[in-house]
Amino acid sequence: MTASGSADPGDSPATALGPLALVLGAVAAVSAWPTLTFLLFPWSLLAGGFAVTFGAMAVHYAAHGIGRLWTAVAATVLGAVGLTDLFLLFVVLPG
């Protein structure tokens, strides 16, 4: 026999957006360390953009009860820190 047909909100793929964005945000934020900035430049640019995007999506789903809010907010903040660091380094400081 099968279990009940109702789906659990915790089974949604949206629950993985927060942790995924948190890992990507950590990669982006690590690039703020001066010696790693040039080594991780292409990866941190991509990771920061995806962390902010996936983090914002995870915040939306967490507001509806799917996933955890703290991981989504932390991921969005870390991704924004990584992108801000790159922006300051390559756009503001050389000018």
Number of C-alpha atoms within 10 A of each C-alpha: 3 4 5 6 6 6 8 8 13 12 11 11 10 17 19 16 24 29 21 18 31 26 17 27 31 21 22 33 25 19 24 21 11 11 10 12 20 14 11 16 15 11 15 29 20 16 25 30 20 20 35 27 17 26 30 20 17 30 23 16 19 21 11 10 13 20 25 18 18 15 21 29 20 20 34 29 21 26 34 20 21 29 25 15 22 22 13 11 14 10 10 9 8 7 5
